[in-house]
Amino acid sequence: MSLTMNEINLTYPDGDLSTTALDDVSLDVRPGELLAVTGPSGSGKSSLLAVAAGLLRPTTGSVSVGDTDIARLPRSAATRLRLERIGVVFQQPNLIGSLTATEQLQVTQHMRGRPPRKTRDTAVQLLTAVGLAGKQHRRPHRLSGGERQRVNIARALMSRPKVLLVDEPTAALDHVSGTNVVELLADVTGRYEVATVLVTHDTEYLDRVDRHVSIRDGKLTGGDAGANPATSG
């Protein structure tokens, strides 16, 4: 199931004028593809992720997960689609200090109405898949920064999303840990056939992604922005 952003514009009122956060942005990310979006602070990266997740409605344009345009859904339906089809990996893992790694994953499903006893096996399987076998009972203070980020990624995969949106996952990590996290994202993208968008200011990891575009002043450039490599050129 692809993520397609078509001719997205996002503007904010700014006194008597308006500010453009996204300017005619188009992207098509296919299942199993890891797309990196790089750009300086204030370039529009966070706005792009928020619109892709359905957290912000674009001023104009469409955002489709498969055949469903999330930008046209009522807010309750958009929230439900986001919970079922979109996984978000935040820059900070924000793990709950009193919960084990397994429980961090289970609590997200409990909020969706699924009892913990029915989600434990899935949580353990995902933690194993992200390289945390044998550490599922550890609480955050007994995990390294890179391991906490792995829990963050596994948590985003608990609902078996079709789209994975990742916000600056290497910002607080050293080079080795950052490399491991990006390689993990590449692995889970292919293994679970999700359409993954990785927003990052780091350009040193770009050899590990499938495609790369840049954003500046709300405009995408490079890497066949708006085109899928399977159909472009």
LUMVO-239917 format. One record per residue: x, y, z of N, C-alpha, C in turn; residue number from 1. Coordinates in steps of 0.001 Angstrom, whole numbers. Example, Ala and Ser with C-alpha at 12.3 -4.5 7.8 and 13.67 -1.06 7.14 Angstrom:
13190|-5690|7800|12300|-4500|7800|13200|-3300|7800|1
12850|-2250|7080|13670|-1060|7140|12900|30|7870|2
end
This chain:
852|-1183|0|0|0|0|892|1239|0|1
761|2073|-988|1630|3234|-1163|1171|4431|-335|2
2120|5333|-106|1811|6668|400|1990|7637|-759|3
948|8389|-1079|1011|9338|-2187|586|10708|-1704|4
1486|11666|-1864|1170|13065|-1575|1173|13798|-2917|5
55|14420|-3238|-101|15009|-4560|-384|16507|-4473|6
583|17302|-4947|447|18759|-5051|-13|19375|-3730|7
723|19043|-2673|388|19528|-1333|889|20963|-1142|8
-9|21812|-696|348|23155|-242|-170|23327|1177|9
666|23906|2022|289|24166|3403|708|25582|3748|10
-274|26414|4072|10|27810|4418|-570|28129|5786|11
128|29042|6484|-322|29510|7787|-547|31020|7717|12
-1547|31526|8416|-1673|32986|8512|-504|33557|9303|13
-1|34693|8861|1134|35349|9507|871|36842|9496|14
100|37300|10494|-333|38696|10489|-1282|38940|9327|15
-979|39963|8528|-1800|40259|7350|-1391|39416|6155|16
-314|38651|6293|191|37846|5191|4|36369|5519|17
662|35508|4775|638|34076|5060|2030|33500|4821|18
2327|32436|5532|3600|31731|5395|3347|30384|4746|19
4171|30043|3755|4040|28758|3069|5009|27759|3675|20
4457|26703|4296|5298|25660|4889|5614|24567|3887|21
4660|24224|3027|4858|23237|1964|4354|23840|658|22
5181|23726|-373|4909|24408|-1637|4857|23396|-2777|23
3645|22967|-3143|3418|22068|-4277|4244|20783|-4146|24
4135|20141|-2991|4906|18935|-2688|4174|17701|-3217|25
4882|16873|-3970|4348|15600|-4441|5353|14500|-4156|26
4864|13379|-3595|5697|12219|-3278|4892|10951|-3531|27
5581|9913|-3964|4956|8599|-4087|5951|7588|-3523|28
5591|6964|-2408|6469|6007|-1736|5774|4654|-1751|29
6425|3679|-2332|5810|2365|-2521|6127|1424|-1358|30
5352|350|-1197|5641|-639|-159|7055|-1199|-307|31
7780|-1284|798|9140|-1800|770|10187|-781|376|32
9798|479|235|10743|1532|-151|11042|2438|1034|33
12324|2733|1242|12764|3665|2282|13207|4958|1609|34
12444|6007|1811|12730|7323|1237|13239|8249|2326|35
14385|8879|2101|14914|9863|3037|14594|11267|2535|36
14167|12131|3451|13925|13542|3158|14867|14349|4038|37
15777|15081|3417|16740|15874|4169|16505|17357|3916|38
16976|18166|4846|16851|19608|4697|17216|20294|5994|39
17544|21585|5932|17927|22325|7136|16726|22559|8048|40
17001|23019|9257|15948|23367|10202|15036|24427|9590|41
13729|24227|9728|12786|25190|9186|12469|25019|7715|42
12959|23936|7115|12779|23742|5673|11412|23183|5305|43
10703|22595|6281|9396|21997|6001|9334|20513|6293|44
10408|19931|6837|10434|18482|7092|9337|18056|8065|45
9226|18774|9178|8233|18402|10178|6820|18591|9648|46
6604|19640|8879|5288|19873|8286|4928|18756|7325|47
5904|18288|6555|5655|17196|5617|5207|15945|6365|48
5903|15598|7457|5528|14420|8228|4150|14580|8854|49
3859|15763|9382|2565|15988|10032|1417|15860|9043|50
1612|16345|7826|576|16221|6800|448|14763|6351|51
1588|14085|6182|1556|12675|5769|839|11811|6795|52
954|12173|8076|325|11404|9147|-1134|11771|9358|53
-1598|12796|8675|-2966|13244|8886|-3143|14089|10123|54
-2029|14529|10727|-2107|15385|11903|-2405|16830|11521|55
-1996|17220|10322|-2323|18528|9758|-3023|18312|8423|56
-4046|19104|8163|-4712|19043|6870|-4042|20037|5926|57
-3703|19611|4721|-3091|20557|3783|-4093|21613|3344|58
-3577|22757|2954|-4442|23804|2418|-5054|23343|1103|59
-4231|22734|258|-4704|22103|-969|-3897|20833|-1206|60
-4449|19939|-2028|-3749|18710|-2372|-4331|17502|-1652|61
-3803|16313|-1967|-4321|15065|-1403|-3186|14250|-796|62
-3543|13464|237|-2607|12563|906|-3285|11207|977|63
-2812|10258|193|-3493|8970|99|-2640|7843|659|64
-3270|7013|1484|-2695|5748|1921|-3480|4672|1189|65
-2844|4051|203|-3597|3192|-698|-4556|4036|-1506|66
-5827|3674|-1480|-6838|4408|-2233|-7600|5418|-1384|67
-7188|5609|-127|-7929|6482|782|-7209|7806|958|68
-7903|8904|662|-7343|10238|844|-7623|10687|2265|69
-6590|10625|3100|-6762|10957|4507|-7127|12423|4704|70
-6729|13276|3758|-7005|14705|3888|-8483|15023|3717|71
-9243|14111|3121|-10670|14351|2889|-11566|13649|3908|72
-10978|12872|4790|-11767|12141|5769|-12207|13044|6917|73
-13347|12761|7513|-13676|13426|8788|-12586|13131|9814|74
-12427|13996|10779|-11305|13863|11709|-11325|12530|12458|75
-12482|12061|12839|-12553|10788|13559|-12102|9639|12672|76
-12500|9666|11387|-12088|8615|10459|-10599|8710|10155|77
-10076|9933|10076|-8639|10118|9840|-7832|9587|11022|78
-8325|9816|12236|-7649|9292|13423|-7640|7774|13412|79
-8761|7178|13045|-8844|5720|12997|-7902|5150|11943|80
-7843|5776|10772|-6932|5309|9722|-5488|5423|10188|81
-5159|6517|10875|-3787|6696|11356|-3421|5608|12357|82
-4341|5265|13243|-4075|4220|14229|-3888|2857|13573|83
-4605|2604|12484|-4592|1281|11869|-3528|1120|10793|84
-3178|2194|10092|-2337|2053|8907|-1028|2828|8942|85
-865|3736|9898|315|4598|9907|1057|4435|11228|86
2340|4114|11145|3191|4064|12322|4104|5278|12332|87
4287|5872|13505|5128|7067|13626|6245|6801|14624|88
7475|7045|14200|8645|6930|15075|9111|8347|15383|89
8917|8753|16615|9270|10108|17007|10763|10230|17296|90
11254|11469|17240|12680|11710|17459|13113|11205|18836|91
12329|11482|19855|12602|10984|21197|11710|9779|21462|92
12253|8653|21919|11433|7465|22134|10289|7662|23136|93
10503|8548|24145|9455|8817|25136|8888|7530|25730|94
9792|6661|26163|9363|5423|26799|8934|5693|28240|95
8028|4865|28733|7529|4999|30102|8489|4275|31038|96
9055|5015|31982|10145|4488|32796|9816|3237|33579|97
8558|3047|33955|8188|1914|34798|7847|658|34008|98
7831|749|32668|7409|-378|31841|8604|-1061|31182|99
8508|-2376|31029|9524|-3130|30292|9376|-2852|28800|100
10360|-3307|28039|10306|-3122|26584|9037|-3750|26006|101
8714|-4949|26445|7495|-5610|25971|6259|-4796|26320|102
6202|-4296|27529|5033|-3528|27974|4905|-2205|27231|103
6036|-1618|26792|5961|-385|25997|5139|-615|24733|104
5303|-1800|24126|4567|-2128|22904|3127|-2499|23233|105
2940|-3228|24313|1593|-3673|24672|676|-2511|25034|106
1228|-1479|25662|366|-395|26129|-264|350|24964|107
436|429|23824|-157|1106|22672|-1361|339|22148|108
-1306|-976|22216|-2437|-1787|21777|-3558|-1779|22809|109
-3208|-1690|24080|-4226|-1584|25130|-5071|-334|24910|110
-4436|757|24460|-5165|1990|24173|-6118|1813|22992|111
-5862|806|22172|-6751|503|21054|-7802|-540|21422|112
-7829|-927|22708|-8839|-1846|23163|-8439|-3306|23134|113
-7165|-3606|22893|-6716|-4990|22851|-6053|-5354|24181|114
-6534|-6388|24870|-5951|-6757|26168|-4509|-7226|26020|115
-3667|-6934|27027|-2238|-7280|26955|-1959|-8750|26654|116
-2791|-9653|27182|-2520|-11076|26979|-2586|-11471|25509|117
-3292|-10674|24702|-3426|-10995|23281|-2347|-10326|22427|118
-1547|-9483|23035|-532|-8767|22258|897|-9111|22669|119
1046|-9892|23715|2394|-10190|24221|3255|-10890|23178|120
2718|-11912|22529|3515|-12669|21565|3980|-11781|20420|121
3078|-10924|19916|3451|-10008|18834|4542|-9050|19289|122
4410|-8538|20517|5411|-7606|21044|6783|-8272|21138|123
6830|-9482|21656|8101|-10201|21785|8699|-10492|20414|124
7874|-10874|19457|8355|-11144|18102|8961|-9898|17467|125
8312|-8748|17659|8836|-7506|17082|10132|-7088|17758|126
10213|-7231|19058|11450|-6885|19760|12595|-7780|19297|127
12308|-9037|19044|13323|-9937|18490|13722|-9490|17093|128
12737|-9077|16297|13007|-8650|14925|13891|-7415|14863|129
13804|-6540|15890|14636|-5333|15880|15920|-5512|16685|130
16243|-6759|17017|17534|-7042|17643|17565|-6951|19147|131
16409|-7081|19804|16362|-6966|21256|15962|-8279|21930|132
16243|-9389|21281|15974|-10688|21897|16731|-10794|23223|133
16041|-11245|24247|16654|-11375|25562|16617|-10102|26389|134
16165|-8997|25793|16109|-7727|26528|14687|-7220|26677|135
13714|-8084|26392|12326|-7645|26402|11812|-7309|27804|136
12521|-7772|28844|12085|-7495|30213|12800|-6278|30811|137
13667|-5666|30040|14411|-4524|30580|13587|-3236|30498|138
13766|-2395|31515|13145|-1080|31515|14098|-74|30856|139
13595|1102|30470|14402|2041|29685|15770|2361|30263|140
15899|2454|31593|17184|2843|32178|18252|1771|31989|141
17833|555|31615|18792|-528|31363|19018|-753|29867|142
18557|168|29037|18763|89|27594|19603|1275|27135|143
20446|1058|26134|21232|2152|25565|20324|3045|24724|144
20859|4194|24290|20075|5092|23443|19625|4421|22162|145
20523|3666|21547|20169|2960|20321|19124|1884|20565|146
19212|1218|21721|18225|184|22049|16860|801|22332|147
16845|1952|22967|15557|2624|23203|14919|3025|21882|148
15742|3437|20924|15196|3781|19615|14656|2548|18908|149
15275|1394|19129|14762|144|18559|13386|-199|19147|150
13223|26|20446|11908|-167|21054|10897|786|20406|151
11313|2009|20174|10471|3020|19529|9997|2541|18152|152
10912|1964|17386|10566|1457|16052|9634|256|16155|153
9949|-676|17058|9086|-1846|17237|7683|-1421|17661|154
7593|-435|18520|6285|59|18976|5463|602|17809|155
6122|1295|16893|5413|1845|15732|4916|758|14795|156
5536|-425|14863|5149|-1527|13980|4073|-2428|14584|157
3661|-2165|15824|2737|-3068|16515|1395|-3213|15805|158
937|-2158|15149|-364|-2232|14478|-243|-2727|13048|159
960|-3207|12668|1222|-3664|11299|856|-2571|10288|160
1466|-1387|10417|1099|-268|9552|1525|-495|8103|161
890|229|7217|1250|219|5802|2252|1333|5492|162
2253|2359|6336|3143|3512|6167|3882|3734|7478|163
5185|4000|7380|6008|4280|8556|6657|5645|8361|164
6406|6563|9297|6937|7923|9237|7921|8096|10381|165
9151|8474|10055|10243|8456|11035|10869|9844|11128|166
10881|10407|12332|11330|11778|12540|12688|11803|13236|167
13734|12126|12490|15078|12356|13042|15498|11279|14060|168
15505|10014|13676|15775|8955|14657|17216|8900|15133|169
18136|9560|14420|19552|9484|14782|20045|10739|15495|170
19161|11693|15749|19585|13006|16252|20352|12924|17564|171
19962|12002|18448|20596|11928|19770|21570|10763|19886|172
21948|10167|18741|22781|8967|18769|24162|9245|18204|173
25146|8443|18629|26469|8531|18022|26432|7885|16639|174
27548|7979|15917|27556|7534|14521|27236|6044|14395|175
27845|5227|15241|27624|3784|15135|26174|3439|15432|176
25633|3998|16499|24241|3726|16856|23293|4246|15779|177
23598|5439|15238|22769|5997|14178|22771|5126|12934|178
23953|4635|12577|24052|3737|11416|23228|2480|11639|179
23309|1927|12832|22555|712|13139|21052|947|13047|180
20608|2108|13497|19172|2409|13452|18693|2560|12015|181
19463|3244|11173|19055|3401|9771|19071|2056|9052|182
20071|1236|9342|20099|-104|8749|18904|-929|9217|183
18510|-757|10486|17324|-1441|10988|16081|-971|10247|184
15958|337|10030|14808|859|9290|14747|286|7880|185
15903|183|7239|15937|-414|5897|15476|-1868|5954|186
15894|-2578|6988|15526|-3987|7128|14030|-4158|7354|187
13452|-3409|8315|12028|-3597|8613|11157|-3072|7475|188
11651|-2073|6746|10896|-1574|5589|10703|-2683|4565|189
11776|-3407|4272|11671|-4509|3324|10955|-5711|3896|190
11245|-6023|5159|10676|-7229|5768|9159|-7137|5914|191
8672|-5957|6305|7236|-5799|6532|6529|-5083|5383|192
7263|-4785|4314|6683|-4188|3110|5906|-2905|3427|193
6534|-2018|4208|5902|-739|4508|6526|351|3639|194
5752|1388|3406|6257|2572|2719|6805|3511|3790|195
8124|3707|3812|8769|4427|4908|9337|5762|4447|196
9013|6813|5202|9589|8139|4980|10441|8480|6193|197
11724|8679|5965|12690|9017|7007|13095|10474|6849|198
12719|11295|7814|13114|12700|7816|14367|12837|8665|199
15410|13440|8100|16675|13535|8825|17483|14729|8326|200
18285|15285|9227|19234|16316|8822|20588|15706|8489|201
20774|14415|8835|22041|13726|8590|22088|13208|7153|202
23145|13537|6437|23305|13036|5070|24276|11855|5002|203
24889|11496|6119|25904|10439|6093|25318|9042|5961|204
23992|8912|6122|23362|7595|6060|22649|7343|4739|205
22796|8247|3775|21972|8175|2577|22309|6987|1683|206
23486|6401|1869|23820|5217|1063|23034|3994|1505|207
22283|4123|2602|21518|2985|3112|20023|3087|2818|208
19606|4139|2081|18193|4299|1748|17986|4016|258|209
16729|3826|-128|16423|3525|-1530|16378|4776|-2394|210
15945|5883|-1790|15794|7114|-2571|15893|8291|-1623|211
16318|9424|-2167|16565|10599|-1334|16056|11842|-2049|212
15321|12674|-1316|14932|13988|-1813|15314|15022|-765|213
15457|16258|-1198|15752|17359|-286|14565|18315|-247|214
14437|19006|876|13399|20019|994|14020|21305|1504|215
13643|22395|883|14111|23722|1304|13008|24725|1006|216
12699|25538|1996|11612|26519|1859|10325|25863|1377|217
10093|24626|1845|8851|23949|1520|8784|23279|175|218
9870|23337|-606|9893|22738|-1936|10811|21522|-1961|219
10368|20460|-2618|11188|19263|-2781|12040|19365|-4026|220
13270|18851|-3915|14160|18802|-5073|14940|17496|-5036|221
15399|17067|-6203|16304|15926|-6300|15623|14597|-6155|222
16335|13542|-6558|15877|12178|-6353|14577|11844|-7008|223
14251|12503|-8158|12972|12276|-8821|11823|12535|-7859|224
11852|13718|-7185|10795|14073|-6258|9449|13989|-6962|225
8542|13313|-6278|7198|13156|-6837|7064|11969|-7751|226
8168|11306|-8109|8101|10141|-9003|8590|8922|-8271|227
8047|7799|-8607|8503|6548|-8029|9570|5952|-8921|228
10652|5400|-8363|11721|4893|-9183|11284|3766|-10101|229
10203|3080|-9748|9738|1982|-10599|9064|2482|-11877|230
8648|3775|-11844|7929|4292|-12998|8609|5478|-13645|231
9653|6025|-12985|10306|7197|-13541|11444|6799|-14456|232
11747|7725|-15372|12858|7697|-16194|13368|6698|-16982|233
end
